[in-house]
Amino acid sequence: MNTLEELAQKIETSLNSIRPYLEADGGNVKVNEITPEHVVRLEFVGACGNCRMSTMTFKAGVEAAIRRDVPEIKGIEVINLTPMVN
């Protein structure tokens, strides 16, 4: 079984694969918490923190990468996700 520290390393490696795309738009993502139940809580920072496209960025990029690379994670939450506005 993976320790939370091992999970954190795997998540950071996964996030590093998509960070260049976030950074190109002036944003980034950071891990705030990994719960004992293997739920990761993220925070968008920089331009991603208030971007109206952050929901799409989360679903198509961040969530997809973590689910692909760290299947042990049971849930992914963003604490400051900006809702999409039509």
Number of C-alpha atoms within 10 A of each C-alpha: 6 9 9 15 10 11 19 17 12 15 20 16 16 20 22 14 13 15 18 13 14 20 15 9 11 13 18 21 22 14 15 12 15 19 13 9 11 17 15 21 17 20 18 23 17 15 15 24 18 15 17 16 14 22 17 13 17 20 11 11 18 23 19 14 20 22 16 11 15 17 11 15 18 12 16 17 14 20 12 15 19 16 13 11 6 4
